Amino acid sequence: MAEKYYYQLYLEIVLRGADYVFGFMNVSHIPYEKFYELFQDQVTTETFLFEDVSYFIDEELYQKNKGFLNKENQIRYSRKVFLV
């Protein structure tokens, strides 16, 4: 039987210009495959996508996936106010 992996993943939200984290959003309900699709350009040497690393949603990635990101998040956020 194939092993199943479970992960708990949080999106860190930071106010622009702030030196602290504004909050965290649980995004563990999003399938692993979708995260790999979103962040495949940032995956370099790790053998497992969530192997103690951080990924960033920059402006280009956000604009490219805006519909999905806004649909999947429980809150709407503005890139002008928050860094995610």
Secondary structure in CASP SS format (residue, H / E / C, confidence):
PFRMAT SS
TARGET T0000
AUTHOR 0000-0000-0000
METHOD secondary structure of the structure
MODEL  1
M C 1.00
A C 1.00
E C 1.00
K C 1.00
Y C 1.00
Y C 1.00
Y C 1.00
Q C 1.00
L C 1.00
Y E 1.00
L E 1.00
E E 1.00
I E 1.00
V E 1.00
L E 1.00
R C 1.00
G C 1.00
A C 1.00
D C 1.00
Y C 1.00
V E 1.00
F E 1.00
G E 1.00
F E 1.00
M E 1.00
N E 1.00
V C 1.00
S C 1.00
H C 1.00
I C 1.00
P C 1.00
Y H 1.00
E H 1.00
K H 1.00
F H 1.00
Y H 1.00
E H 1.00
L H 1.00
F H 1.00
Q C 1.00
D C 1.00
Q C 1.00
V C 1.00
T C 1.00
T C 1.00
E C 1.00
T C 1.00
F C 1.00
L C 1.00
F C 1.00
E C 1.00
D C 1.00
V C 1.00
S C 1.00
Y C 1.00
F C 1.00
I C 1.00
D C 1.00
E H 1.00
E H 1.00
L H 1.00
Y H 1.00
Q H 1.00
K H 1.00
N C 1.00
K H 1.00
G H 1.00
F H 1.00
L H 1.00
N H 1.00
K H 1.00
E H 1.00
N C 1.00
Q C 1.00
I C 1.00
R C 1.00
Y C 1.00
S C 1.00
R C 1.00
K C 1.00
V C 1.00
F E 1.00
L E 1.00
V C 1.00
END
